[in-house]
Amino acid sequence: MVDVREAYSEAVGTGQYQMETRLLGKYDNVRVCWEDQITQIFLRPYLEELLAEKKKNLERIRILDLGCGTGDGYYQLMTIPTKDPGVYEHRIKLIAPEMLGCYKGIDINGEMVGKAESMLAKEDKVTICEGDFSGELPLEENEDSYDLYFTSYGTFSHLTDNQFVNLLVDIAKHSSKRALVVCDWIGRYSYEWQDLWVPELKADHTMDYVISYVYPKNTRRRKKLQPFPLRMMSRTEAENLIHMANDKTEAEIEIKQFFDRSIFVGRHMDTGDYNPNAQPIRRAVNSLHEANLRTDLTQLVFNYYPKQGFDFLNNFFEKMQMVWNGVVEHTSKLLNSYNAETDQLEMELKPLPNLPEELQKAMNRMTRVVEGAAWLKAGDPRANIIEPQLGYTLRQLEMDMQSGQGVAHGLAAILEIRN
């Protein structure tokens, strides 16, 4: 007979007893609930219009994912909802399975390709291959054009400016009558790397980037991590490069949208590798979205340190900080003033007409959330309803107050090509 201790040891060894959390790691709560969804929200109206045209012509959509990694782009694109559903509605996916003609992912890293092939093995419309696109599309001869050329999470920061221009020209030549291109870089002016800000827009401005955030703090100090160069991009520079590509092709390349992603919650806010004044705000926001876990809201209060000679950036971050902190402090007051015995807010809610519109909207939203959820007795309404809604409210602030200037961890552009 097997010793019961051995049986349990064997069971634990399978890894199935590990409690999954999204407080750390590549797929943390900020990645899932903020970053992926921000890209989906900004891309949705343009992709919706493209799909409507494809349906009209009785065609299906073809997707090329450049720098596909382990295939995350497939799930990101195939889970975009048609709209923000009401409480009684189902989430309907924008790209229905029958509308997908093919998804092809290309990555230079063989291990990533192998992982993607394994993860997407059951998807019969998916092809993953190893390839280098630093200058041209590594496609087969007479390969059909694509409708969406997709990149994510800083893919184009691996290219020099000339390589990006040449690649965009190649995409324009290869694309169909109408196609979308999603460009994604590391933002030049993220607060995460304030020490690397420079006033002049010199060509190919790069940083030595380390993927230190996947390791615990003590491990990071002991490990000798390998840095690699990444191009830091601002909107002005990106626009110039896109215009250069447009001048080199007969197709028309139109800029539809720029957006910043992860202004206060980038990966290196927690490591402080490039800014000693960076605060671990991402860790606190991860906690907001973690089930059954209450967050110390004081950890969300942001303290921005201005850098001399960057008035435009200082003004933006100062305003962003004040609005962000205003929402956090208002939510804290609501929670502190809620009387659990009477199920009533004891604080007086006065109209505040002089506040910025974004702050007023966010405060009103959180007031309604606390009033509507705090009286619930089942479960933990603060941890599981109010705090996640605070997270989404702060995410909405990021989307409302930015204009895609390269002030976040990621800068993305949505382009439309017409031939």
GIGINOR-V240093 format. One record per residue. N is the residue number from 0. OMEGA is omega as a letter, one per 20 degrees, with the letter a starting at -180 (none if undefined). D_FIRST is the distance of its C-alpha to the first C-alpha in Angstrom with 2 decimals. Layout:
BEGIN
N:OMEGA:D_FIRST + N:OMEGA:D_FIRST
END
This chain:
BEGIN
0:a:0.00 + 1:r:3.82 + 2:a:6.46 + 3:r:8.83 + 4:r:11.61 + 5:r:10.65 + 6:a:10.42 + 7:r:13.78 + 8:r:15.18 + 9:a:14.71 + 10:r:16.33 + 11:a:19.11 + 12:r:19.69 + 13:a:20.82 + 14:a:23.81 + 15:a:23.63 + 16:a:23.42 + 17:r:26.81 + 18:a:29.62 + 19:r:32.53 + 20:r:35.95 + 21:r:39.28 + 22:a:40.82 + 23:r:40.69 + 24:a:40.44 + 25:a:42.26 + 26:r:41.56 + 27:a:42.33 + 28:r:44.01 + 29:r:47.49 + 30:a:46.81 + 31:a:45.49 + 32:a:47.78 + 33:a:50.90 + 34:r:51.38 + 35:a:50.07 + 36:r:51.82 + 37:r:55.10 + 38:r:55.38 + 39:a:54.62 + 40:a:57.24 + 41:a:59.97 + 42:a:59.30 + 43:a:58.99 + 44:a:62.72 + 45:r:63.59 + 46:r:60.65 + 47:r:61.45 + 48:r:65.02 + 49:a:63.94 + 50:r:61.57 + 51:r:64.37 + 52:r:66.58 + 53:r:63.91 + 54:r:63.44 + 55:a:67.20 + 56:a:67.39 + 57:r:64.42 + 58:r:62.48 + 59:a:59.02 + 60:r:58.26 + 61:a:57.29 + 62:r:55.63 + 63:a:55.54 + 64:a:53.34 + 65:a:54.60 + 66:a:52.10 + 67:a:49.29 + 68:a:46.54 + 69:r:43.17 + 70:a:44.96 + 71:a:45.33 + 72:r:48.86 + 73:a:47.70 + 74:a:45.76 + 75:a:48.57 + 76:a:51.20 + 77:r:49.33 + 78:r:48.52 + 79:r:52.12 + 80:r:53.06 + 81:r:56.43 + 82:r:57.41 + 83:a:56.17 + 84:r:54.96 + 85:a:55.91 + 86:a:53.39 + 87:a:53.43 + 88:r:53.31 + 89:r:50.61 + 90:a:50.55 + 91:a:52.10 + 92:a:51.60 + 93:r:54.88 + 94:r:53.82 + 95:a:52.47 + 96:a:50.23 + 97:r:53.00 + 98:r:55.51 + 99:r:53.66 + 100:r:55.09 + 101:r:53.08 + 102:r:51.56 + 103:r:51.80 + 104:r:50.38 + 105:r:51.65 + 106:a:50.36 + 107:a:51.23 + 108:a:47.74 + 109:r:45.58 + 110:r:42.28 + 111:r:43.46 + 112:r:44.46 + 113:r:41.07 + 114:r:39.36 + 115:r:41.90 + 116:r:41.42 + 117:a:37.68 + 118:a:38.16 + 119:a:40.97 + 120:a:39.72 + 121:a:39.73 + 122:a:43.31 + 123:r:45.55 + 124:a:48.74 + 125:r:47.55 + 126:r:48.47 + 127:r:47.51 + 128:r:49.26 + 129:a:50.05 + 130:a:53.65 + 131:a:56.21 + 132:a:58.68 + 133:r:60.65 + 134:r:64.03 + 135:a:63.54 + 136:r:61.14 + 137:a:58.95 + 138:r:59.31 + 139:r:59.77 + 140:r:63.28 + 141:r:64.47 + 142:a:61.36 + 143:r:62.12 + 144:a:62.98 + 145:a:60.74 + 146:r:61.51 + 147:r:59.44 + 148:a:59.05 + 149:r:56.47 + 150:a:55.46 + 151:r:53.53 + 152:r:52.77 + 153:a:55.43 + 154:a:55.28 + 155:r:59.03 + 156:r:59.08 + 157:a:57.76 + 158:r:61.12 + 159:r:64.54 + 160:r:67.34 + 161:r:68.83 + 162:r:65.51 + 163:a:65.01 + 164:r:68.56 + 165:r:68.20 + 166:a:64.88 + 167:r:66.36 + 168:r:69.35 + 169:r:67.06 + 170:a:65.16 + 171:r:68.51 + 172:a:69.67 + 173:a:66.47 + 174:r:65.96 + 175:a:67.12 + 176:r:70.10 + 177:a:68.21 + 178:r:65.07 + 179:r:63.37 + 180:r:62.26 + 181:r:60.03 + 182:a:60.70 + 183:a:58.49 + 184:r:59.26 + 185:a:58.50 + 186:a:61.14 + 187:a:63.79 + 188:r:64.33 + 189:r:60.91 + 190:r:60.89 + 191:a:57.64 + 192:r:59.80 + 193:r:63.08 + 194:a:63.69 + 195:r:64.10 + 196:r:66.74 + 197:a:70.02 + 198:a:73.21 + 199:r:74.31 + 200:a:72.67 + 201:a:72.45 + 202:r:71.01 + 203:r:67.35 + 204:a:66.46 + 205:r:62.87 + 206:r:60.25 + 207:a:57.54 + 208:r:54.46 + 209:r:51.00 + 210:a:47.82 + 211:a:46.89 + 212:a:45.87 + 213:a:42.38 + 214:r:41.49 + 215:a:41.13 + 216:a:44.27 + 217:r:43.03 + 218:r:41.66 + 219:a:44.99 + 220:a:46.86 + 221:a:44.83 + 222:r:44.70 + 223:a:47.72 + 224:a:47.99 + 225:r:50.05 + 226:r:53.00 + 227:a:54.69 + 228:r:58.02 + 229:r:58.34 + 230:r:61.67 + 231:a:62.53 + 232:r:64.52 + 233:r:67.02 + 234:a:68.43 + 235:a:71.85 + 236:r:70.49 + 237:r:68.31 + 238:r:71.32 + 239:a:73.44 + 240:r:70.92 + 241:r:70.58 + 242:r:74.38 + 243:r:74.59 + 244:a:72.24 + 245:a:74.25 + 246:a:77.43 + 247:a:75.92 + 248:r:74.99 + 249:r:76.90 + 250:r:74.20 + 251:r:74.41 + 252:a:71.66 + 253:r:71.77 + 254:a:69.90 + 255:a:68.48 + 256:r:66.43 + 257:r:65.34 + 258:r:62.65 + 259:a:60.92 + 260:r:57.18 + 261:a:55.52 + 262:r:58.56 + 263:a:56.95 + 264:r:53.25 + 265:a:53.07 + 266:a:50.17 + 267:r:52.16 + 268:a:53.33 + 269:a:50.09 + 270:a:50.26 + 271:a:53.97 + 272:a:54.19 + 273:r:57.66 + 274:a:59.04 + 275:r:58.48 + 276:r:59.62 + 277:r:56.99 + 278:r:54.79 + 279:a:51.14 + 280:r:52.25 + 281:r:49.70 + 282:a:46.89 + 283:r:48.59 + 284:r:49.13 + 285:r:45.49 + 286:r:44.70 + 287:a:47.14 + 288:a:45.12 + 289:a:41.65 + 290:r:40.17 + 291:r:39.93 + 292:r:41.51 + 293:a:44.95 + 294:r:47.24 + 295:a:49.77 + 296:r:52.81 + 297:r:54.84 + 298:r:52.74 + 299:a:54.41 + 300:a:57.94 + 301:r:59.46 + 302:a:61.92 + 303:r:63.75 + 304:a:65.58 + 305:r:68.58 + 306:a:69.62 + 307:r:73.32 + 308:a:75.09 + 309:a:72.81 + 310:a:74.57 + 311:a:73.39 + 312:r:69.72 + 313:r:70.16 + 314:r:71.80 + 315:a:69.03 + 316:r:66.18 + 317:r:68.10 + 318:r:68.57 + 319:r:64.99 + 320:a:63.82 + 321:r:66.09 + 322:r:65.01 + 323:a:61.29 + 324:r:61.56 + 325:r:63.69 + 326:a:60.97 + 327:a:58.30 + 328:r:60.61 + 329:r:61.67 + 330:r:58.06 + 331:r:57.36 + 332:r:60.43 + 333:a:59.38 + 334:a:55.94 + 335:a:57.53 + 336:a:60.17 + 337:a:57.97 + 338:a:57.96 + 339:a:54.68 + 340:a:56.32 + 341:a:59.24 + 342:a:57.55 + 343:r:60.65 + 344:a:61.67 + 345:r:63.96 + 346:r:65.45 + 347:a:68.68 + 348:a:68.41 + 349:r:71.74 + 350:a:72.86 + 351:a:72.90 + 352:a:75.35 + 353:a:75.81 + 354:r:72.23 + 355:a:71.28 + 356:a:70.39 + 357:r:66.87 + 358:r:66.19 + 359:r:67.70 + 360:a:65.59 + 361:r:62.38 + 362:r:63.20 + 363:r:64.08 + 364:a:60.82 + 365:r:58.73 + 366:r:60.82 + 367:r:60.03 + 368:a:56.31 + 369:r:56.09 + 370:a:58.24 + 371:a:56.26 + 372:a:52.73 + 373:a:52.89 + 374:a:53.21 + 375:a:49.87 + 376:a:47.38 + 377:r:44.25 + 378:a:42.18 + 379:a:44.02 + 380:r:47.27 + 381:a:48.36 + 382:a:45.26 + 383:r:44.68 + 384:a:48.25 + 385:a:50.96 + 386:r:49.61 + 387:r:48.73 + 388:r:52.22 + 389:r:53.71 + 390:a:51.97 + 391:r:53.46 + 392:r:56.82 + 393:r:56.86 + 394:r:55.93 + 395:r:58.90 + 396:r:61.12 + 397:a:60.17 + 398:a:61.13 + 399:a:64.34 + 400:a:65.75 + 401:r:65.26 + 402:r:67.36 + 403:a:65.43 + 404:a:67.13 + 405:a:64.24 + 406:a:63.52 + 407:r:59.74 + 408:a:56.76 + 409:r:57.41 + 410:a:60.69 + 411:r:60.64 + 412:r:63.45 + 413:a:63.59 + 414:r:66.20 + 415:r:67.69 + 416:r:69.11 + 417:r:71.76 + 418:none:73.21
END
